[in-house]
Amino acid sequence: MTDRTQSGGLFTFLVFIALILTLAAVLLSAYLRLESIGLGCEGWPGCFGQMPEARDHGLVPTTTAGAVHRFTASLLGLIVVAITLLALRGRRPAAVGPGVPLLIFALTVFLSVLGYSTPSPDIPAVTFGNLLGGMAMLALLWWTGQRSVESIDADDPATRALRPWALLGLLVVAVQIALGAVTSASFAGPACTALPGCSGDWVSVTNLMQGLDLFGRLGVDDQGRVITGSIQKTLHMTHRLGAVLTFLYLGWLALRALKSCKLLRNTAVAILVFLVVQALTGISAVLTELPLLLVTAHNAIAAMLLLAVVNLYHLVTPTRKTTPS
């Protein structure tokens, strides 16, 4: 075995370890944040939306879960540095260029800075950045890992025809995850407690534009609780409508992939399974008044759905060999 092969094997191993740690960090972060703002608290829903500072409760509490999150994030940072150094020195698989590892490193630095300097969660941009940054890292690590271990020859006409639709599928799921992040960051989860619609006036372009202003502070009452209203209802229903469109498009994409090529069947089935489970967890969460573990599971399935769609795009995109520097 050559040094080149050994280095490529180490690179791939570290990428998959980083992937597992990132998934753990994303889920722990979601759990800790949701718990810190009162999801699943005693006296629900009156206790929801109270700022952690008002409850003498930090953003990353000093609990076992908080300690595990800190350790996981620290270890992940060290491994990402090692991955970046290997990539820059050319000790990576031939199908992996230095660009994606550098982007992963940049995201790690961004999330680290955001974590250390996080102000009060009444600024939605902070939560939005954490959630979306973590999901982006997951997607990039999975892409890098798959390109490291599997060479793809996607010259088949069926896979070639599917490639732009798979790329659009990535965009669709990314937008839906972003809408979920906005909904969470704006404390809009409990804004609509009925299915399929939402009571009150929520159909408003003005509300939507105001809700998408992530850098404005949320209003807080004298007890330190976030003031919610029609803007949160609009954001919540926008997320629901996005979920319907995502379900329809990814369902169609998976069925087309299922019929087009044997290579894509497992991934297509995975997309269909995650779509159904995600829909069921979302509906169940609303009907059962947003229990903490179920909402965290909703985040987990969203991450798995994202990885499945990334995998589909990987399978329909030919591998390009790069020359190590």
C-alpha positions as CSV (number, residue, x, y, z in Angstrom):
1,M,0.0,0.0,0.0
2,T,1.4,3.4,-1.0
3,D,1.6,6.5,1.2
4,R,-0.9,8.1,-1.1
5,T,-3.4,5.3,-0.5
6,Q,-2.8,5.3,3.2
7,S,-3.3,9.0,3.4
8,G,-6.5,8.8,1.4
9,G,-7.8,6.1,3.8
10,L,-7.0,8.3,6.8
11,F,-8.7,11.3,5.1
12,T,-11.9,9.2,4.4
13,F,-11.9,7.8,8.0
14,L,-11.7,11.3,9.5
15,V,-14.4,12.6,7.2
16,F,-16.9,9.9,8.4
17,I,-15.9,10.4,12.1
18,A,-16.5,14.2,11.5
19,L,-19.9,13.3,9.9
20,I,-21.0,11.3,13.0
21,L,-19.8,14.1,15.4
22,T,-21.5,16.8,13.3
23,L,-24.8,14.9,13.4
24,A,-24.5,14.4,17.1
25,A,-23.7,18.1,17.6
26,V,-26.6,19.3,15.4
27,L,-29.1,17.1,17.3
28,L,-27.7,18.0,20.8
29,S,-27.7,21.7,19.8
30,A,-31.4,21.5,18.7
31,Y,-32.4,19.6,21.8
32,L,-30.6,22.0,24.2
33,R,-32.0,25.1,22.5
34,L,-35.6,23.8,22.4
35,E,-35.3,22.8,26.0
36,S,-33.8,26.1,27.0
37,I,-36.7,28.1,25.6
38,G,-39.3,26.0,27.3
39,L,-40.4,23.3,24.9
40,G,-41.9,20.5,26.9
41,C,-41.7,22.6,30.1
42,E,-44.1,22.2,33.0
43,G,-47.1,24.5,32.6
44,W,-47.0,24.3,28.8
45,P,-47.7,26.4,26.8
46,G,-47.5,29.3,29.3
47,C,-43.8,28.7,30.0
48,F,-42.8,28.6,26.3
49,G,-40.7,31.4,24.8
50,Q,-39.1,32.6,28.0
51,M,-35.6,33.8,27.4
52,P,-33.0,31.6,29.1
53,E,-31.5,34.6,30.9
54,A,-34.9,35.2,32.5
55,R,-35.0,31.7,33.8
56,D,-31.4,31.7,34.9
57,H,-30.7,29.0,32.3
58,G,-27.9,29.3,29.8
59,L,-28.1,28.6,26.1
60,V,-25.9,25.5,26.6
61,P,-26.8,24.5,30.1
62,T,-24.4,22.8,32.5
63,T,-26.0,19.4,32.2
64,T,-24.7,16.1,30.9
65,A,-26.2,16.9,27.5
66,G,-24.5,20.3,27.6
67,A,-21.1,18.8,28.5
68,V,-21.4,16.2,25.8
69,H,-22.3,18.9,23.3
70,R,-19.2,20.9,24.2
71,F,-16.9,17.9,24.0
72,T,-18.4,16.8,20.7
73,A,-18.0,20.3,19.2
74,S,-14.4,20.5,20.4
75,L,-13.4,17.1,19.1
76,L,-15.1,17.9,15.8
77,G,-13.1,21.1,15.4
78,L,-9.8,19.2,15.9
79,I,-10.8,16.6,13.3
80,V,-11.9,19.2,10.8
81,V,-8.5,20.9,11.1
82,A,-6.8,17.5,10.4
83,I,-9.0,17.0,7.4
84,T,-8.2,20.4,6.1
85,L,-4.4,19.9,6.5
86,L,-4.6,16.5,4.7
87,A,-6.6,18.1,1.9
88,L,-4.1,21.0,1.4
89,R,-1.2,18.6,1.4
90,G,-2.8,16.5,-1.3
91,R,-3.3,13.5,1.0
92,R,-6.8,12.9,-0.1
93,P,-8.6,10.6,-2.6
94,A,-8.2,11.5,-6.2
95,A,-11.9,12.4,-6.6
96,V,-11.8,15.0,-3.8
97,G,-10.5,18.5,-4.4
98,P,-9.4,20.9,-1.7
99,G,-12.4,23.2,-2.2
100,V,-15.1,21.4,-0.1
101,P,-12.7,20.6,2.8
102,L,-11.8,24.3,3.0
103,L,-15.5,25.2,3.0
104,I,-16.1,22.7,5.8
105,F,-13.3,24.3,7.7
106,A,-14.8,27.8,7.1
107,L,-18.2,26.6,8.4
108,T,-16.5,25.1,11.5
109,V,-14.9,28.4,12.3
110,F,-18.1,30.3,11.7
111,L,-20.1,28.0,14.0
112,S,-17.4,28.1,16.6
113,V,-17.4,31.9,16.7
114,L,-21.1,32.0,16.7
115,G,-21.2,29.6,19.6
116,Y,-18.7,31.5,21.7
117,S,-20.2,34.9,21.1
118,T,-23.9,34.0,20.9
119,P,-26.1,36.8,22.3
120,S,-29.6,36.4,23.5
121,P,-31.7,34.1,21.3
122,D,-34.2,36.9,20.7
123,I,-32.1,37.6,17.6
124,P,-33.4,35.0,15.1
125,A,-30.3,35.3,12.9
126,V,-28.2,33.6,15.6
127,T,-30.3,30.5,15.8
128,F,-30.8,30.5,12.0
129,G,-27.0,30.5,11.5
130,N,-26.5,27.7,13.9
131,L,-29.2,25.4,12.4
132,L,-28.4,26.1,8.8
133,G,-24.6,26.0,9.3
134,G,-24.8,22.6,11.0
135,M,-27.0,21.1,8.3
136,A,-24.6,22.5,5.6
137,M,-21.7,20.9,7.3
138,L,-23.5,17.6,7.4
139,A,-24.3,17.8,3.7
140,L,-20.7,18.7,2.7
141,L,-19.1,16.0,4.9
142,W,-21.5,13.3,3.5
143,W,-20.7,14.5,-0.1
144,T,-17.0,14.4,0.6
145,G,-17.2,10.9,2.2
146,Q,-19.2,9.5,-0.7
147,R,-16.8,10.9,-3.3
148,S,-13.9,9.4,-1.3
149,V,-15.2,5.8,-1.3
150,E,-17.2,5.5,-4.5
151,S,-16.3,6.3,-8.1
152,I,-19.3,7.3,-10.2
153,D,-19.6,6.8,-13.9
154,A,-22.9,8.6,-14.6
155,D,-22.9,8.5,-18.4
156,D,-26.1,6.5,-18.5
157,P,-28.8,8.6,-20.3
158,A,-31.3,8.0,-17.5
159,T,-29.0,9.3,-14.8
160,R,-27.8,12.1,-16.9
161,A,-31.4,13.2,-17.4
162,L,-32.1,13.0,-13.7
163,R,-29.1,15.2,-12.7
164,P,-30.7,18.7,-12.9
165,W,-33.8,17.4,-11.1
166,A,-31.7,16.0,-8.3
167,L,-29.9,19.3,-8.1
168,L,-33.3,21.1,-7.9
169,G,-34.3,18.5,-5.2
170,L,-31.2,19.7,-3.1
171,L,-32.4,23.3,-3.5
172,V,-35.9,22.4,-2.4
173,V,-34.9,20.5,0.7
174,A,-32.4,23.3,1.6
175,V,-35.1,25.9,1.3
176,Q,-37.5,23.8,3.4
177,I,-34.8,23.3,6.1
178,A,-34.2,27.1,6.0
179,L,-37.9,27.7,6.5
180,G,-37.8,25.3,9.5
181,A,-34.9,27.2,10.9
182,V,-36.7,30.5,10.6
183,T,-39.8,29.0,12.2
184,S,-37.7,27.8,15.1
185,A,-35.6,30.9,15.5
186,S,-38.8,33.1,15.5
187,F,-40.5,31.0,18.2
188,A,-43.2,30.2,15.7
189,G,-43.5,26.4,16.5
190,P,-46.6,26.6,18.8
191,A,-48.2,29.5,16.8
192,C,-50.6,27.1,15.0
193,T,-52.0,24.2,17.0
194,A,-54.6,22.9,14.5
195,L,-54.5,20.9,11.3
196,P,-54.5,21.6,8.4
197,G,-54.9,25.3,8.8
198,C,-54.2,28.0,11.4
199,S,-56.7,30.3,13.2
200,G,-56.5,34.0,12.8
201,D,-55.1,36.2,10.1
202,W,-51.9,34.6,8.8
203,V,-52.1,35.2,5.0
204,S,-50.0,38.3,4.8
205,V,-47.0,39.2,2.6
206,T,-46.1,42.0,5.1
207,N,-46.0,39.5,8.0
208,L,-43.8,37.2,5.9
209,M,-41.3,40.0,5.1
210,Q,-41.2,41.1,8.7
211,G,-40.7,37.5,9.8
212,L,-37.8,37.0,7.4
213,D,-36.0,40.0,8.9
214,L,-33.7,37.8,11.0
215,F,-31.6,40.6,12.4
216,G,-34.4,42.4,14.2
217,R,-34.9,41.6,17.9
218,L,-38.1,39.7,18.9
219,G,-40.4,41.6,21.3
220,V,-40.2,40.4,24.9
221,D,-42.7,41.2,27.7
222,D,-41.9,42.1,31.3
223,Q,-41.5,38.5,32.3
224,G,-38.9,37.9,29.7
225,R,-41.2,35.9,27.4
226,V,-41.2,36.3,23.6
227,I,-44.3,38.1,22.3
228,T,-45.8,36.2,19.5
229,G,-48.6,37.0,17.1
230,S,-49.7,36.9,13.5
231,I,-46.1,37.1,12.2
232,Q,-45.3,33.7,13.9
233,K,-48.5,32.3,12.4
234,T,-47.5,33.3,8.9
235,L,-44.0,31.8,9.3
236,H,-45.4,28.6,10.7
237,M,-47.9,28.2,7.9
238,T,-45.2,29.0,5.3
239,H,-43.2,26.2,6.7
240,R,-46.2,23.9,6.5
241,L,-46.9,24.8,2.9
242,G,-43.2,24.4,2.1
243,A,-43.4,20.9,3.6
244,V,-46.3,20.0,1.3
245,L,-44.4,21.2,-1.8
246,T,-41.2,19.4,-0.6
247,F,-43.1,16.2,0.0
248,L,-44.7,16.3,-3.5
249,Y,-41.5,17.2,-5.4
250,L,-39.1,14.8,-3.5
251,G,-41.7,12.1,-3.7
252,W,-41.9,12.5,-7.5
253,L,-38.1,12.7,-7.8
254,A,-37.7,9.5,-5.7
255,L,-40.3,7.6,-7.8
256,R,-38.6,8.6,-11.0
257,A,-35.2,7.6,-9.6
258,L,-36.7,4.3,-8.5
259,K,-37.8,3.5,-12.0
260,S,-34.8,4.8,-13.9
261,C,-31.7,2.9,-12.6
262,K,-30.9,0.0,-10.2
263,L,-28.0,2.1,-8.8
264,L,-30.5,4.6,-7.5
265,R,-33.1,2.3,-6.0
266,N,-31.8,2.2,-2.4
267,T,-31.4,5.9,-2.2
268,A,-34.8,6.5,-3.8
269,V,-36.4,4.2,-1.2
270,A,-34.5,6.0,1.6
271,I,-35.9,9.3,0.4
272,L,-39.5,8.0,0.3
273,V,-39.1,6.5,3.8
274,F,-37.7,9.7,5.3
275,L,-40.4,11.8,3.6
276,V,-43.2,9.7,5.1
277,V,-41.5,9.6,8.6
278,Q,-40.9,13.3,8.5
279,A,-44.5,14.1,7.6
280,L,-45.7,11.8,10.4
281,T,-43.4,13.3,13.0
282,G,-44.5,16.8,12.0
283,I,-48.2,16.0,12.1
284,S,-47.8,14.1,15.4
285,A,-45.8,17.0,16.9
286,V,-48.6,19.4,16.3
287,L,-51.3,17.1,17.5
288,T,-49.4,16.3,20.7
289,E,-48.5,19.9,21.5
290,L,-44.8,19.7,20.5
291,P,-43.2,17.3,22.9
292,L,-39.4,18.0,23.1
293,L,-38.2,14.6,22.0
294,L,-40.6,14.4,19.0
295,V,-39.6,17.8,17.8
296,T,-35.9,16.9,18.1
297,A,-36.7,13.7,16.1
298,H,-38.2,16.0,13.5
299,N,-34.8,17.7,13.2
300,A,-33.0,14.4,13.0
301,I,-35.2,13.1,10.1
302,A,-34.8,16.4,8.3
303,A,-31.0,15.8,8.5
304,M,-31.3,12.3,7.2
305,L,-33.6,13.4,4.3
306,L,-31.0,16.0,3.4
307,L,-28.2,13.3,3.3
308,A,-30.4,11.0,1.2
309,V,-31.0,13.8,-1.4
310,V,-27.2,14.6,-1.4
311,N,-26.5,11.0,-2.0
312,L,-28.9,10.9,-5.0
313,Y,-27.1,13.9,-6.5
314,H,-23.8,12.1,-5.8
315,L,-25.0,9.0,-7.7
316,V,-26.0,11.0,-10.8
317,T,-22.9,13.1,-10.9
318,P,-19.8,11.7,-12.6
319,T,-16.6,11.5,-10.5
320,R,-13.9,13.9,-11.6
321,K,-10.4,13.0,-10.7
322,T,-8.3,15.8,-9.2
323,T,-4.5,16.1,-9.2
324,P,-3.2,16.5,-5.6
325,S,-1.0,19.5,-5.1
